[in-house]
Amino acid sequence: MKKVSYVEDPEKWLEGFTFSVRTKVRFSETDLFGHMNNTVPFIYFEEARIEFLKSIDAFQKESDPSGTIPVAADLQCDYHKQVYFDDVLSVAVKIHYVGNTSYDLHYLVTNEEGAVCLTGRGRIVQIDAESGKPISIPREIKRAYEDQVSVAKG
């Protein structure tokens, strides 16, 4: 795995992933050269993020009574290995950091041979649905996130 700014110790970082989803690269996700298009990882990250949050009972639906919603504030993807049509990938996600109004997620995408193809990170900010301004993460959801940080760090 090449060096990326958000990973200090690659071995320890790789061990911290406990949740993943599998996906297969669709023909429509490839470019003229048969490579996976460079925008597709963000779709995979979103899919893994949603399934992960559901698995820890922290997925907020549009009709959440708290009046707050999580939004992606920034996303980053680093490309390590080429990915092609029909490749089967494992998309892993973990919570790296939890703050008062936001949290950071890290992503790891590997192929069937276990080779690192993509890594990524993203900041999710909790906002007031009406004003659009950052607001504290609801307490019960924040606890679920913090529990996951403990799991990821071992």
N, C-alpha and C positions, 0 to 999 in steps of 0.2 A: 504494500500500500504506500502510495506516495505521501509525502508530508503535507498536512493541511493544518491551517491555523487553529482550528478548534479542537485538535487532538494532541494532547501532550505526550501520552504514553500509548502508542497504538495497540500493544498487546492487552493492556488493562482495559482500554476503550472497547476493543472487540469483545472481550469477555462480558461486558455489561449489558449486552442485548439479550432479553429474555422473551420478547414478543416479535413475531414476524407473520407476514402473509405471503402466499405464493401468487405469482402472476406469470402469464406467458405473453411475450411481445407479439402484438397483433400486427398483421400486414399494414393496416392503416396507420400504425405508429412508426413506420419506417420511412426513410427518405429515399431519394433516387438511387443511392448507393447501397441500399439494404440495411443501413445502420438505423438503430433506434433514433428518432428525431430528438434533438436536444431539449425540447420542451416537455417530453413525456415523463421524465423522472418526477416532475412536480405533481403529476397526476398520481403516480405510484406512491409518492410521499403522502399525499392527501388520503388516499385509500387506506394506507397502513395507519396513519394517524387516527382516522375515524374508527377503524376496527380496534385499535389499541385503547382509545378512550372508552369505547363501548365495553371492552373487556374489564375495565376497572370501574365501571359504572360512573364515568365522568363525562360522557358525551352529552352535550347540551343541544336540545332540539330548538327549532325556531320559536316554538311556543313556550319556552322556558319562563316560568313565573317570576324569576328574579329580575327580568328586564335587562339582563346583561348577556352579551354574546362574545365568543372568542373569535378573533380575526387574525389572519396571518399578517404580521407587520413586516417581516423580511424572510426571504428564503434563499438558500445557497445550495448549489450542487457542484460537486467536484467529480470529474469524469476520470476514472482510472483505467478502464478496459472497455474496448468496443463491445457493443451489444447489438445483436441481430434479430431479425424476424424469427419467431418460434422459439427463441431462447426462453428457458424457464428460470425465473428469478425468485429469490427470497428477499423480501423488503422488510427489514427490521427497523424498529423504532424504540427509542427510550427517552425518558425525561432526564435532561441533564441538569437543569437548574429551575428553581421555582422562586419567583419574587412576589411582591405584593399584588401587582397588576398584570404580570406576564410570566411566561415560562419558556424555556428553550428546549427544543426537541432535537435529537440527533438521529440520523438515518444511516443505514448500511444496506447496500444492495449487493448480493452475491449471486453468482451463477451456480449451476448444478455441480460444478467441480469445487465449489467453495471459494473461488477467486473473487476478490473485491472488485466490483465493476464501478460502483458509484458510492460516494458518501455525501452526506448533506447535513444541514442544520437549518433551523428556523425558529423565529421568535413569534409566539402567539400572545396577543394582548387581549385582555378582557376589557370590553368597552360597554358603556351604557348604550343600549340599543337606540334610545331616542336622541341623545346629545352627540354620540360618537366619541365621547371623551373616555380615557382610561378610567377604570374603576376596579376596586379590589376584587380579586377572584373570590367567589362564594366559599365560605369556610369549609364546607364538607368536600367540595371539589378540590380545594387547595390541599386538604389532608390526604386525599387520594393521590394527588401529584407528588407530595412529599414522601409518601410511602414508596412510590416508584423510584424516586431518586435514591433512596436507601437500597432498594433492590439492585439498581444499576451499578451502584458503587461497591456492592458486595459487602 
